[in-house]
Amino acid sequence: MSRPIQVRTSRSFLRFGAASVAMAALAVLAAGCGGSPTTLTATTTTLPNTTTTKPGSTTTTTPSTLRTSVLYFMRGTTLGVSDRTGPSTSDPRFAALVALLGGTVATESAAGLTTDIPAGTVARGLQVSGGVATVNLSPQYLALGPFASYSGRLAQIVYTLTAFPNVTSVAIEVAGQRIPDLANISLTSPVGRSQVTAALPGVLLEQPAVGGNLKSKLTISGLTAINGTYDVQLSDSSGKLLASATNTAVVGGTFQQSIPFTITAPEVGTIKVFSRPSTPSQAVQEFQFSLPISP
């Protein structure tokens, strides 16, 4: 039995781990180059039905049906959210994972979103059973980078998959082997959102998101990672304030609220989010993005 890849993101890992990670990645790649092509199959199990998806092949789609995936990218060093709409597939979780690994599209980049997942990372498999999503990724996922990027790349996958109601935690494998830790977080057991918090902003606005739209109501939802207050504001194309919400924030809190607004014709609005920690030494965080709004 092969031994698990030992991945450490402490200073000692960054100093001495590059060679071992690179050797492990080369070994995996070499195994695929010496013989006949290998078909990698991702199997997603959903009780009572089982769905199989093959990376690189055409998945079953319904051309007339579209589905929106909630993807978690980065905005600077913290998470940011995008709603990505595309054709409905037989396995929306695998489709969301593939879309996430592919990086941002132009509209997401224009809104300030980026990714900490290394280029070239592909999904080799996804299995969901008992609320646990087990992801098998290619060796590129372990490419060396700044320490903060490890927190980001882990959070992106965990939050994207746990956005689905039947996924509560995620186990990550690289080349079919469980990695023991990443970003100082133990991965010997599946992890959920409550264990992956280093990349959270003061306020993670999940709805509305980049790529979304609003009709007559500013409906907001998300979670807070500070003690203090937060504001979410919607303005029209002229800068006029249409709707806003100001609430108390607590670490580990969630929020959901709807505020009506009035406009006479469709236009482009701007969402602004401010998080104000109660600790004076912590800076106010803010970001904004544009989205279509209609009466």
GIVEN-V986013 format. One record per helix or strand of 3 or more residues. SS is the DSSP state (h for helix, s for strand). FROM is the first residue (numbers start at 1). TO is the last residue. Records with the same first field share a line. If there is no record, write none. Layout:
SS = FROM-TO ; FROM-TO
This chain:
h = 11-31 ; 92-101 ; 106-110 ; 139-142 ; 147-161 ; 193-195
s = 41-46 ; 49-54 ; 61-75 ; 78-89 ; 123-129 ; 132-137 ; 169-174 ; 203-207 ; 213-215 ; 217-224 ; 228-235 ; 241-249 ; 253-260 ; 267-277 ; 285-294
